[in-house]
Amino acid sequence: MSILNFSRQQEEMQYLSNGKQMSEPFPLTLFILINNTCLSSIIGFLGLVANVINLIIFYRHGLNSSINISLFVMAISDMFTIIFVLGANLCFSPYIDQWSVPIIFAEVYYITGGWPSGVSYRITLYITVYITAERCLCILFPLKVKTMITPIRSKFVIALIVILNTLTLVPEYSSIYMDWRYDSVRNESVLGVAFRSNRLQTQGVTFLLHVCLVVTGLFCVMTLTSILVIHLRRQTKWRMKSSSDAKQQAAYSSRDRKSQLMVVVVATSVVICYTPITCVSLVSVFEPQFSIGGKYSSIFVNTWGTIFIFGMTNSSSNILIYYKMNSKFKSTLKELFSMTRPRF
């Protein structure tokens, strides 16, 4: 992997402090406004409402089962993802530089939202890995899985996922911070990114960890989801035959099958939406100029503006999957809306 040197950092800061060196073509500006400011933001606000509903419903169902705990924390992670992307839509607006505010919004977002959004993406991804792994254990050990995966163990695993993913930010945040500096173009002090003396040693480490973790997580999700799909097909064939084994019939209940199918759909949605994000991240790893201050900075910003919609859609659409494939979720949602509906 090519790592940017100190002069590269200076070029990046110069680019950010000067804003956009040249105005974007009007068609591109229009695309950014429609894609980021309108479409992505609308999806995001709807997603926030949807995830609040998810939290309420899973809390009502009780956080005493591993699947409810996992989906509850996933909804929280999805909310943070949406909030960070909405922040990106604001900070990378084509007209943000026209504000008379002494802030380099792109730099501030890089610290406050850029890397944290990556963490929330990965938390959702690895909770999905955990859920699909749990469903696979239901296949291998249908009569023992409840003793193997308890609510306490699920809370511990999810807490570990959150902590480990957050710790990957240590190398990056140990060498950057926000500070005021003089901008010769604006002729005033502006708030932006500042680098510590150890920047050369830490730069690129967090990005490499991010890409490795996302690729590993996607590989695990695809592998485990494939196992579930194969099992569901075998189960369908098995159901067409008579069986005298009562325990097997209990293990392969209709409820388990629906739960597995829902997990497959959720995991498939994550794979579809996260694959473009992974591909663009890999480009940044192998091509340092594909960055916010590099030669391809304009393409970088506009590409991520489009790619963010995939992550935003995944974070916002789970409520539709739950409603379609979980009868208990569906009935609770109807009950919730019946309680909030005004009566005359």
Residue frames relative to the residue before (quaternion, step in Angstrom):
aa qw qx qy qz dx dy dz
M 1.0000 0.0000 0.0000 0.0000 0.00 0.00 0.00
S 0.3673 -0.7138 0.5513 0.2273 3.59 -1.00 0.84
I 0.1724 -0.7902 0.5832 0.0754 3.55 -0.84 1.03
L 0.4848 -0.6789 0.4653 0.2960 3.57 -0.89 0.92
N 0.3341 -0.7365 0.5490 0.2109 3.57 -1.01 0.75
F 0.7461 -0.4302 0.2561 0.4390 3.55 -1.31 0.11
S 0.6318 0.5318 -0.3456 0.4456 3.60 0.99 -0.75
R 0.5986 0.5558 -0.3433 0.4636 3.56 1.15 -0.67
Q 0.6314 0.5285 -0.3292 0.4622 3.58 1.04 -0.76
Q 0.6493 0.5218 -0.3191 0.4520 3.55 1.00 -0.86
E 0.6309 0.5255 -0.3266 0.4682 3.58 1.04 -0.79
E 0.6508 0.5221 -0.3176 0.4506 3.55 0.98 -0.85
M 0.6660 0.4920 -0.3063 0.4697 3.57 0.93 -0.88
Q 0.6362 0.5308 -0.3316 0.4511 3.57 1.03 -0.77
Y 0.6426 0.5200 -0.3212 0.4621 3.55 1.03 -0.84
L 0.6913 0.4902 -0.2860 0.4472 3.54 0.86 -0.98
S 0.6831 0.4904 -0.2999 0.4504 3.57 0.93 -0.83
N 0.6764 0.4753 -0.2924 0.4808 3.58 1.14 -0.55
G 0.4315 -0.6740 0.4783 0.3618 3.57 1.25 -0.30
K 0.7268 -0.3604 0.2916 0.5068 3.59 -1.07 -0.55
Q 0.4395 -0.7405 0.4461 0.2439 3.52 -0.56 1.17
M 0.7907 0.0540 -0.0301 0.6091 3.55 1.05 -0.63
S 0.5564 -0.6289 0.4249 0.3382 3.55 -1.05 0.73
E 0.4920 -0.6546 0.4908 0.2975 3.50 -1.12 0.75
P 0.5788 -0.5543 0.4504 0.3936 3.62 -1.14 0.49
F 0.6130 -0.5972 0.3671 0.3645 3.56 -1.03 0.76
P 0.6390 0.5165 -0.3617 0.4405 3.69 0.87 -0.74
L 0.6574 0.4974 -0.3133 0.4715 3.59 1.02 -0.79
T 0.6312 0.5224 -0.3281 0.4701 3.58 1.01 -0.79
L 0.6462 0.5149 -0.3133 0.4681 3.58 0.99 -0.84
F 0.6359 0.5262 -0.3241 0.4624 3.57 1.02 -0.84
I 0.6518 0.5149 -0.3166 0.4581 3.59 0.92 -0.88
L 0.6611 0.5126 -0.3084 0.4528 3.57 0.94 -0.88
I 0.6843 0.4719 -0.2862 0.4766 3.58 0.93 -0.90
N 0.7155 0.4737 -0.2558 0.4453 3.56 0.87 -1.02
N 0.7818 0.3511 -0.1732 0.4853 3.57 0.72 -1.11
T 0.7568 0.4186 -0.2311 0.4457 3.53 0.57 -1.20
C 0.7695 0.3559 -0.1931 0.4939 3.59 0.93 -0.85
L 0.7777 0.3836 -0.2217 0.4459 3.58 0.28 -1.28
S 0.7060 0.4631 -0.2761 0.4593 3.58 0.72 -1.05
S 0.6700 0.5042 -0.3078 0.4496 3.59 0.95 -0.84
I 0.6322 0.5216 -0.3351 0.4647 3.59 1.02 -0.76
I 0.6432 0.5067 -0.3135 0.4809 3.57 0.96 -0.90
G 0.6593 0.5342 -0.3070 0.4309 3.57 0.98 -0.87
F 0.6821 0.4793 -0.2969 0.4656 3.58 0.84 -0.92
L 0.6343 0.5026 -0.3250 0.4893 3.58 1.04 -0.73
G 0.6416 0.5358 -0.3131 0.4509 3.56 1.07 -0.78
L 0.6146 0.5397 -0.3475 0.4586 3.59 1.03 -0.71
V 0.6531 0.4962 -0.3076 0.4824 3.58 0.95 -0.89
A 0.6577 0.5228 -0.3126 0.4432 3.59 0.92 -0.92
N 0.7005 0.4678 -0.2827 0.4589 3.60 0.90 -0.85
V 0.5748 0.5439 -0.3792 0.4795 3.59 1.16 -0.50
I 0.6381 0.5115 -0.3148 0.4818 3.58 1.01 -0.82
N 0.6268 0.5354 -0.3337 0.4574 3.60 0.98 -0.84
L 0.6564 0.5191 -0.3115 0.4503 3.58 0.91 -0.91
I 0.6584 0.5120 -0.3087 0.4572 3.56 0.92 -0.91
I 0.6914 0.4891 -0.2871 0.4476 3.58 0.86 -0.96
F 0.6879 0.4625 -0.3005 0.4717 3.61 0.85 -0.87
Y 0.6101 0.5257 -0.3552 0.4746 3.58 1.12 -0.56
R 0.6427 0.5140 -0.3159 0.4721 3.57 1.05 -0.75
H 0.6426 0.5173 -0.3213 0.4650 3.56 1.05 -0.74
G 0.4999 -0.6616 0.4163 0.3728 3.56 1.20 -0.47
L 0.3041 -0.7559 0.5556 0.1655 3.53 -0.88 0.99
N 0.4154 0.7057 -0.4616 0.3412 3.54 0.86 1.04
S 0.6789 0.3713 -0.3047 0.5553 3.57 1.25 0.42
S 0.6085 -0.6055 0.3746 0.3504 3.55 -1.06 0.76
I 0.6554 0.5231 -0.3224 0.4391 3.59 0.96 -0.83
N 0.6586 0.4997 -0.3091 0.4700 3.61 0.99 -0.80
I 0.6290 0.5270 -0.3282 0.4679 3.58 1.03 -0.80
S 0.6731 0.5060 -0.2962 0.4507 3.57 0.89 -0.96
L 0.6984 0.4623 -0.2767 0.4711 3.58 0.86 -0.93
F 0.6001 0.5565 -0.3525 0.4537 3.60 1.14 -0.61
V 0.6929 0.4509 -0.2735 0.4918 3.59 0.87 -0.95
M 0.6044 0.5520 -0.3566 0.4504 3.59 1.07 -0.68
A 0.6346 0.5237 -0.3314 0.4617 3.60 1.01 -0.77
I 0.6292 0.5176 -0.3321 0.4754 3.60 1.04 -0.74
S 0.6557 0.5107 -0.3027 0.4666 3.57 0.94 -0.93
D 0.6501 0.5154 -0.3145 0.4613 3.59 0.98 -0.84
M 0.6237 0.5349 -0.3429 0.4552 3.59 1.05 -0.70
F 0.6509 0.4982 -0.3165 0.4775 3.59 0.98 -0.81
T 0.6145 0.5469 -0.3434 0.4532 3.59 1.02 -0.77
I 0.6699 0.5003 -0.2942 0.4630 3.56 0.88 -0.95
I 0.6505 0.5216 -0.3184 0.4510 3.59 0.92 -0.90
F 0.6699 0.4970 -0.3003 0.4626 3.59 0.94 -0.88
V 0.6603 0.4952 -0.3147 0.4688 3.59 0.99 -0.78
L 0.6144 0.5265 -0.3480 0.4735 3.59 1.06 -0.68
G 0.6227 0.5277 -0.3288 0.4750 3.57 1.11 -0.69
A 0.6361 0.5215 -0.3210 0.4694 3.57 1.05 -0.78
N 0.6223 0.5476 -0.3417 0.4428 3.58 1.00 -0.80
L 0.6705 0.4831 -0.2927 0.4810 3.57 1.06 -0.75
C 0.7266 0.4699 -0.2575 0.4301 3.57 0.75 -1.07
F 0.7465 0.3581 -0.2147 0.5180 3.61 1.12 -0.55
S 0.2969 0.7480 -0.5277 0.2720 3.55 1.19 0.52
P 0.5303 -0.6566 0.4268 0.3248 3.64 -0.94 0.80
Y 0.7288 0.4064 -0.2392 0.4964 3.61 1.22 -0.35
I 0.3972 0.7472 -0.4626 0.2643 3.59 1.26 0.09
D 0.6452 0.5450 -0.3223 0.4275 3.60 1.10 -0.70
Q 0.5993 0.5748 -0.3603 0.4249 3.59 1.24 -0.26
W 0.5198 0.6237 -0.4205 0.4050 3.57 1.27 -0.18
S 0.3694 -0.7252 0.5374 0.2209 3.58 -0.95 0.85
V 0.3795 0.6954 -0.5024 0.3464 3.53 0.62 1.23
P 0.3956 -0.7461 0.4810 0.2356 3.65 -0.76 0.97
I 0.4807 0.6390 -0.4450 0.4033 3.56 0.74 1.11
I 0.2765 -0.7004 0.6286 0.1944 3.55 -1.06 0.79
F 0.2959 -0.8238 0.4548 0.1643 3.55 0.08 1.34
A 0.6332 0.5430 -0.3420 0.4326 3.59 0.97 -0.78
E 0.6726 0.4893 -0.2933 0.4714 3.58 1.00 -0.83
V 0.6435 0.5192 -0.3204 0.4623 3.56 0.98 -0.88
Y 0.6645 0.4916 -0.3115 0.4687 3.57 0.97 -0.83
Y 0.5803 0.5937 -0.3715 0.4157 3.58 1.05 -0.75
I 0.7274 0.4167 -0.2341 0.4924 3.57 0.97 -0.86
T 0.7797 0.3913 -0.1915 0.4498 3.58 0.77 -1.04
G 0.8290 0.2144 -0.0965 0.5074 3.60 1.08 -0.55
G 0.5934 0.6181 -0.3695 0.3595 3.57 1.07 -0.68
W 0.7590 0.3583 -0.2016 0.5048 3.55 0.63 -1.11
P 0.6231 0.5276 -0.3660 0.4466 3.67 0.93 -0.66
S 0.6197 0.5303 -0.3593 0.4535 3.61 1.06 -0.65
G 0.6165 0.5403 -0.3410 0.4601 3.59 1.09 -0.69
V 0.6329 0.5275 -0.3233 0.4654 3.57 1.06 -0.78
S 0.6758 0.4871 -0.3053 0.4613 3.60 0.88 -0.89
Y 0.5902 0.5489 -0.3590 0.4706 3.59 1.10 -0.66
R 0.7133 0.4635 -0.2670 0.4529 3.57 0.80 -1.01
I 0.6038 0.5463 -0.3653 0.4512 3.60 1.05 -0.65
T 0.6439 0.5026 -0.3130 0.4846 3.58 0.95 -0.87
L 0.6509 0.5297 -0.3122 0.4453 3.56 0.95 -0.90
Y 0.7461 0.4139 -0.2412 0.4624 3.59 0.78 -0.96
I 0.5585 0.5319 -0.4045 0.4914 3.60 1.19 -0.27
T 0.6174 0.5268 -0.3350 0.4787 3.58 1.08 -0.70
V 0.6117 0.5326 -0.3397 0.4763 3.58 1.05 -0.76
Y 0.6698 0.5059 -0.2997 0.4535 3.58 0.90 -0.92
I 0.6585 0.5107 -0.3128 0.4558 3.58 0.94 -0.88
T 0.6837 0.4711 -0.2968 0.4717 3.60 0.88 -0.90
A 0.6148 0.5322 -0.3451 0.4687 3.60 1.10 -0.66
E 0.6347 0.5258 -0.3251 0.4637 3.57 1.03 -0.78
R 0.6587 0.4985 -0.3136 0.4683 3.59 0.95 -0.82
C 0.6319 0.5208 -0.3336 0.4672 3.58 1.06 -0.68
L 0.6281 0.5170 -0.3333 0.4767 3.59 1.08 -0.69
C 0.5871 0.5612 -0.3655 0.4547 3.58 1.15 -0.56
I 0.6430 0.5109 -0.3166 0.4747 3.56 1.14 -0.64
L 0.7239 0.4565 -0.2479 0.4540 3.56 0.87 -1.00
F 0.8054 0.1075 -0.0213 0.5826 3.57 1.00 -0.88
P 0.0571 -0.8667 0.4942 0.0359 3.61 0.60 1.10
L 0.7270 0.4254 -0.2411 0.4821 3.59 1.10 -0.60
K 0.7330 0.4036 -0.2242 0.4996 3.58 1.26 -0.22
V 0.4712 0.7269 -0.4254 0.2620 3.56 1.23 -0.32
K 0.6382 0.5504 -0.3389 0.4183 3.61 1.02 -0.69
T 0.6759 0.4449 -0.2894 0.5113 3.57 1.17 -0.53
M 0.6332 0.5328 -0.3274 0.4560 3.58 1.19 -0.51
I 0.7852 0.1932 -0.0864 0.5820 3.57 0.96 -0.92
T 0.0140 -0.8066 0.5883 -0.0551 3.55 -0.26 1.31
P 0.6670 -0.4971 0.3576 0.4244 3.62 -1.21 0.33
I 0.6412 0.5228 -0.3325 0.4528 3.61 0.99 -0.78
R 0.6649 0.4902 -0.3022 0.4757 3.58 0.95 -0.86
S 0.6277 0.5321 -0.3366 0.4578 3.58 1.03 -0.74
K 0.6426 0.5116 -0.3208 0.4716 3.59 0.97 -0.84
F 0.6470 0.5195 -0.3182 0.4586 3.58 0.99 -0.82
V 0.6691 0.4994 -0.3035 0.4592 3.60 0.89 -0.93
I 0.6753 0.4885 -0.2996 0.4644 3.59 0.91 -0.90
A 0.6246 0.5204 -0.3356 0.4758 3.58 1.03 -0.75
L 0.6395 0.5217 -0.3178 0.4666 3.57 1.04 -0.78
I 0.6181 0.5418 -0.3327 0.4622 3.59 1.05 -0.78
V 0.6743 0.4948 -0.2921 0.4639 3.57 0.90 -0.95
I 0.6851 0.4980 -0.2919 0.4443 3.59 0.84 -0.98
L 0.6903 0.4889 -0.2920 0.4463 3.59 0.81 -0.99
N 0.6660 0.4889 -0.3107 0.4699 3.58 0.97 -0.79
T 0.6399 0.5166 -0.3241 0.4675 3.58 1.06 -0.68
L 0.6405 0.5501 -0.3234 0.4272 3.58 1.02 -0.78
T 0.5682 0.6023 -0.3936 0.3993 3.62 1.16 -0.43
L 0.6104 0.5649 -0.3491 0.4317 3.60 1.24 -0.30
V 0.4641 0.7168 -0.4313 0.2912 3.58 1.23 -0.34
P 0.6672 0.4966 -0.3403 0.4387 3.68 0.76 -0.85
E 0.6800 0.4924 -0.2995 0.4533 3.59 0.94 -0.88
Y 0.7500 0.4142 -0.2312 0.4610 3.57 0.77 -1.01
S 0.5643 0.5756 -0.3978 0.4382 3.58 1.25 -0.09
S 0.7656 0.3516 -0.1867 0.5053 3.60 1.22 -0.33
I 0.7409 0.3115 -0.2287 0.5492 3.62 1.22 0.02
Y 0.0655 0.7715 -0.6319 0.0333 3.54 -1.24 0.47
M 0.5019 -0.6344 0.4864 0.3301 3.58 -1.26 0.22
D 0.1176 0.7870 -0.5948 0.1137 3.54 -0.95 0.90
W 0.5112 -0.6221 0.4938 0.3284 3.54 -1.30 0.33
R 0.0594 0.7802 -0.6213 0.0417 3.57 -1.06 0.78
Y 0.5418 -0.6297 0.4508 0.3265 3.54 -1.22 0.49
D 0.1791 -0.7675 0.6109 0.0754 3.55 -0.93 1.01
S 0.3555 -0.7719 0.4902 0.1935 3.58 -0.47 1.22
V 0.6187 0.5481 -0.3478 0.4424 3.61 1.11 -0.60
R 0.7441 0.3722 -0.2081 0.5143 3.56 0.90 -0.94
N 0.2768 -0.7790 0.5042 0.2496 3.55 1.27 -0.48
E 0.6652 0.4119 -0.3251 0.5312 3.55 0.93 0.98
S 0.5560 -0.5756 0.4712 0.3708 3.54 -1.30 0.21
V 0.0808 -0.7988 0.5961 0.0119 3.56 -0.95 0.93
L 0.4322 -0.6754 0.5354 0.2653 3.53 -1.24 0.55
G 0.2278 0.7787 -0.5549 0.1840 3.56 -0.72 1.07
V 0.7332 -0.4025 0.3130 0.4500 3.53 -1.29 -0.41
A 0.0590 -0.7532 0.6536 0.0442 3.53 -1.17 0.74
F 0.3093 -0.7697 0.5382 0.1486 3.56 -1.12 0.72
R 0.3631 -0.7008 0.5706 0.2269 3.53 -1.14 0.71
S 0.7045 -0.5015 0.3097 0.3953 3.56 -1.28 0.30
N 0.6895 0.4815 -0.2845 0.4602 3.62 1.17 -0.48
R 0.2955 0.8007 -0.4850 0.1904 3.59 1.26 0.29
L 0.6403 0.5492 -0.3343 0.4204 3.59 0.94 -0.84
Q 0.6908 0.4891 -0.2810 0.4525 3.57 1.04 -0.76
T 0.7659 0.3932 -0.1978 0.4687 3.61 1.05 -0.68
Q 0.5527 0.6416 -0.4053 0.3442 3.58 1.13 -0.50
G 0.7850 0.2995 -0.2502 0.4812 3.54 -0.91 0.97
V 0.5583 0.6277 -0.3968 0.3700 3.60 1.18 -0.49
T 0.6934 0.4767 -0.2844 0.4595 3.58 0.82 -1.00
F 0.6431 0.5191 -0.3306 0.4557 3.59 1.00 -0.78
L 0.6450 0.5100 -0.3200 0.4706 3.58 1.01 -0.79
L 0.6338 0.5168 -0.3233 0.4761 3.60 1.01 -0.82
H 0.6343 0.5450 -0.3260 0.4410 3.57 0.98 -0.87
V 0.6891 0.4777 -0.2840 0.4651 3.57 0.82 -1.01
C 0.6582 0.5155 -0.3152 0.4491 3.60 0.90 -0.90
L 0.6788 0.4894 -0.2933 0.4623 3.58 0.93 -0.89
V 0.6563 0.5008 -0.3224 0.4631 3.60 0.96 -0.80
V 0.6591 0.5005 -0.3145 0.4650 3.60 0.91 -0.88
T 0.6517 0.5097 -0.3080 0.4696 3.59 0.97 -0.87
G 0.6651 0.5120 -0.3013 0.4525 3.57 0.93 -0.92
L 0.6613 0.4983 -0.3090 0.4679 3.58 0.94 -0.85
F 0.6294 0.5293 -0.3330 0.4614 3.58 1.02 -0.78
C 0.6569 0.5052 -0.3076 0.4676 3.59 0.96 -0.85
V 0.6540 0.5125 -0.3167 0.4575 3.57 0.93 -0.89
M 0.6764 0.4926 -0.3004 0.4578 3.59 0.88 -0.91
T 0.6515 0.5129 -0.3164 0.4608 3.59 1.00 -0.81
L 0.7018 0.4637 -0.2677 0.4699 3.56 0.82 -1.02
T 0.6374 0.5180 -0.3289 0.4661 3.59 1.04 -0.73
S 0.6151 0.5377 -0.3422 0.4642 3.58 1.04 -0.72
I 0.6311 0.5256 -0.3282 0.4666 3.59 1.00 -0.80
L 0.6636 0.5039 -0.3043 0.4617 3.57 0.95 -0.88
V 0.6478 0.5171 -0.3217 0.4577 3.59 0.96 -0.85
I 0.6442 0.5138 -0.3151 0.4709 3.58 0.96 -0.88
H 0.6572 0.5127 -0.3059 0.4599 3.56 0.98 -0.88
L 0.6535 0.5195 -0.3217 0.4468 3.58 0.94 -0.86
R 0.6392 0.5094 -0.3253 0.4755 3.58 1.04 -0.70
R 0.6549 0.4933 -0.3126 0.4797 3.57 0.96 -0.82
Q 0.6397 0.5328 -0.3263 0.4477 3.54 1.02 -0.81
T 0.6253 0.5395 -0.3342 0.4542 3.56 1.04 -0.77
K 0.6586 0.4877 -0.3008 0.4878 3.58 1.00 -0.83
W 0.6485 0.5311 -0.3201 0.4414 3.55 1.00 -0.84
R 0.6486 0.5298 -0.3204 0.4426 3.57 1.04 -0.78
M 0.6222 0.5471 -0.3435 0.4422 3.57 1.17 -0.48
K 0.6886 0.4107 -0.2746 0.5308 3.56 1.28 -0.20
S 0.5052 -0.6365 0.4828 0.3264 3.55 -1.12 0.56
S 0.0594 -0.7848 0.6167 0.0185 3.52 -1.15 0.67
S 0.3015 -0.7674 0.5450 0.1521 3.52 -0.99 0.89
D 0.5499 0.6159 -0.3941 0.4037 3.56 1.26 -0.07
A 0.3112 -0.7922 0.4981 0.1655 3.57 -0.25 1.26
K 0.6351 0.5384 -0.3347 0.4413 3.57 1.03 -0.75
Q 0.6503 0.5051 -0.3186 0.4696 3.56 0.98 -0.81
Q 0.6350 0.5250 -0.3284 0.4618 3.57 1.02 -0.77
A 0.6553 0.4984 -0.3090 0.4761 3.57 1.02 -0.77
A 0.6514 0.5303 -0.3143 0.4424 3.58 1.00 -0.87
Y 0.7582 0.3137 -0.1688 0.5461 3.55 1.00 -0.85
S 0.1121 0.8267 -0.5389 0.1162 3.55 0.78 1.04
S 0.6531 -0.5160 0.3826 0.4011 3.51 -1.26 0.36
R 0.6253 0.5508 -0.3366 0.4386 3.57 1.04 -0.73
D 0.6458 0.5110 -0.3151 0.4717 3.58 0.98 -0.83
R 0.6487 0.5280 -0.3202 0.4448 3.54 0.96 -0.86
K 0.6606 0.4971 -0.3088 0.4702 3.59 0.93 -0.85
S 0.6345 0.5310 -0.3247 0.4582 3.56 1.04 -0.79
Q 0.6606 0.5008 -0.3001 0.4720 3.56 0.97 -0.87
L 0.6475 0.5233 -0.3153 0.4555 3.56 0.99 -0.85
M 0.6383 0.5208 -0.3229 0.4659 3.59 1.02 -0.80
V 0.6439 0.5142 -0.3157 0.4705 3.58 1.00 -0.84
V 0.6215 0.5389 -0.3370 0.4580 3.59 1.02 -0.78
V 0.6751 0.4891 -0.2992 0.4642 3.60 0.89 -0.90
V 0.6457 0.5104 -0.3175 0.4710 3.60 0.96 -0.87
A 0.6726 0.4953 -0.2943 0.4645 3.59 0.91 -0.92
T 0.6370 0.5248 -0.3224 0.4636 3.58 1.02 -0.79
S 0.6282 0.5318 -0.3255 0.4653 3.57 1.04 -0.80
V 0.6438 0.5178 -0.3171 0.4656 3.60 0.99 -0.84
V 0.6600 0.5133 -0.3088 0.4533 3.59 0.91 -0.92
I 0.6713 0.5021 -0.3007 0.4547 3.58 0.88 -0.96
C 0.7340 0.4379 -0.2423 0.4590 3.59 0.85 -0.98
Y 0.7192 0.4538 -0.2631 0.4556 3.61 1.05 -0.66
T 0.5245 0.6516 -0.4164 0.3564 3.61 1.17 -0.37
P 0.6637 0.4748 -0.3337 0.4720 3.68 0.83 -0.77
I 0.6230 0.5385 -0.3383 0.4554 3.60 1.03 -0.77
T 0.6557 0.5119 -0.3041 0.4642 3.57 0.98 -0.86
C 0.6542 0.5225 -0.3180 0.4447 3.59 0.93 -0.88
V 0.6715 0.4826 -0.2995 0.4759 3.59 0.93 -0.88
S 0.6215 0.5334 -0.3393 0.4627 3.61 1.05 -0.72
L 0.6477 0.5195 -0.3162 0.4589 3.58 0.99 -0.80
V 0.6042 0.5465 -0.3550 0.4586 3.59 1.07 -0.69
S 0.6635 0.5039 -0.3042 0.4619 3.58 0.97 -0.84
V 0.6204 0.5445 -0.3447 0.4470 3.59 1.10 -0.63
F 0.7849 0.3499 -0.1712 0.4819 3.57 0.83 -0.99
E 0.7523 0.2481 -0.1829 0.5822 3.60 1.26 -0.20
P 0.2669 -0.8114 0.4992 0.1455 3.63 0.00 1.27
Q 0.6157 0.5608 -0.3565 0.4235 3.61 1.10 -0.54
F 0.6098 0.5040 -0.3537 0.4990 3.58 1.29 -0.28
S 0.4466 0.6430 -0.4717 0.4057 3.53 0.38 1.36
I 0.7173 -0.4759 0.2886 0.4191 3.54 -1.27 0.21
G 0.7757 0.2999 -0.1815 0.5248 3.60 1.11 -0.51
G 0.5323 0.6704 -0.3796 0.3507 3.57 1.29 0.12
K 0.7729 -0.3547 0.2730 0.4497 3.49 -1.38 -0.15
Y 0.7617 0.3195 -0.1658 0.5387 3.56 1.07 -0.79
S 0.1710 0.8434 -0.4963 0.1144 3.59 1.12 0.64
S 0.6498 0.5203 -0.3247 0.4491 3.59 0.95 -0.84
I 0.6519 0.4907 -0.3057 0.4906 3.57 0.98 -0.86
F 0.6185 0.5675 -0.3322 0.4302 3.57 1.03 -0.84
V 0.6979 0.4724 -0.2741 0.4634 3.58 0.78 -1.06
N 0.7041 0.4654 -0.2769 0.4593 3.59 0.85 -0.96
T 0.6165 0.5370 -0.3437 0.4619 3.59 1.10 -0.67
W 0.6819 0.4700 -0.2949 0.4766 3.57 0.88 -0.91
G 0.5907 0.5674 -0.3678 0.4402 3.58 1.10 -0.61
T 0.6766 0.4617 -0.2765 0.5026 3.56 1.10 -0.75
I 0.6616 0.5258 -0.3042 0.4397 3.56 0.94 -0.94
F 0.5874 0.5993 -0.3677 0.4007 3.57 1.07 -0.72
I 0.5868 0.5909 -0.3752 0.4071 3.60 1.12 -0.64
F 0.6139 0.5526 -0.3566 0.4366 3.59 1.05 -0.72
G 0.6890 0.4650 -0.2801 0.4803 3.58 0.85 -0.97
M 0.6313 0.5348 -0.3222 0.4600 3.56 1.04 -0.81
T 0.6546 0.5153 -0.3093 0.4586 3.58 0.96 -0.87
N 0.6495 0.5094 -0.3211 0.4643 3.57 0.95 -0.85
S 0.6850 0.4901 -0.2849 0.4577 3.58 0.94 -0.89
S 0.7276 0.4464 -0.2343 0.4653 3.58 1.15 -0.57
S 0.7097 0.5250 -0.2515 0.3968 3.58 1.13 -0.61
N 0.4624 0.7142 -0.4456 0.2784 3.60 1.18 -0.22
I 0.5902 0.5870 -0.3736 0.4094 3.57 1.07 -0.67
L 0.6278 0.5322 -0.3336 0.4597 3.61 1.08 -0.67
I 0.6403 0.5161 -0.3170 0.4724 3.57 1.07 -0.80
Y 0.6632 0.5035 -0.3062 0.4614 3.57 0.88 -0.93
Y 0.6637 0.5168 -0.3062 0.4458 3.57 0.92 -0.92
K 0.7019 0.4773 -0.2686 0.4553 3.57 0.97 -0.87
M 0.8237 0.3078 -0.1048 0.4646 3.58 0.92 -0.89
N 0.7171 0.3620 -0.2462 0.5423 3.60 1.25 -0.05
S 0.3269 -0.7867 0.4920 0.1793 3.57 -0.28 1.26
K 0.6324 0.5263 -0.3362 0.4584 3.60 1.05 -0.71
F 0.6323 0.5141 -0.3213 0.4823 3.59 1.00 -0.82
K 0.6544 0.5304 -0.3060 0.4435 3.57 0.94 -0.92
S 0.6875 0.4736 -0.2883 0.4690 3.59 0.87 -0.91
T 0.6466 0.5111 -0.3214 0.4663 3.61 1.02 -0.77
L 0.6339 0.5244 -0.3289 0.4637 3.58 1.03 -0.78
K 0.6539 0.4984 -0.3134 0.4752 3.59 0.94 -0.81
E 0.6427 0.5157 -0.3180 0.4689 3.55 1.02 -0.78
L 0.6395 0.5348 -0.3173 0.4521 3.57 1.03 -0.83
F 0.6916 0.4640 -0.2784 0.4785 3.58 0.94 -0.88
S 0.6210 0.5350 -0.3491 0.4541 3.58 1.08 -0.60
M 0.6388 0.5219 -0.3154 0.4691 3.58 1.17 -0.62
T 0.7266 0.4237 -0.2378 0.4858 3.59 1.06 -0.77
R 0.5440 0.6253 -0.4068 0.3842 3.59 1.22 -0.26
P 0.4568 -0.6930 0.4794 0.2851 3.61 -0.81 0.97
R 0.2202 -0.7703 0.5873 0.1146 3.54 -1.04 0.82
F 0.2018 -0.7871 0.5771 0.0822 3.51 -0.94 0.97
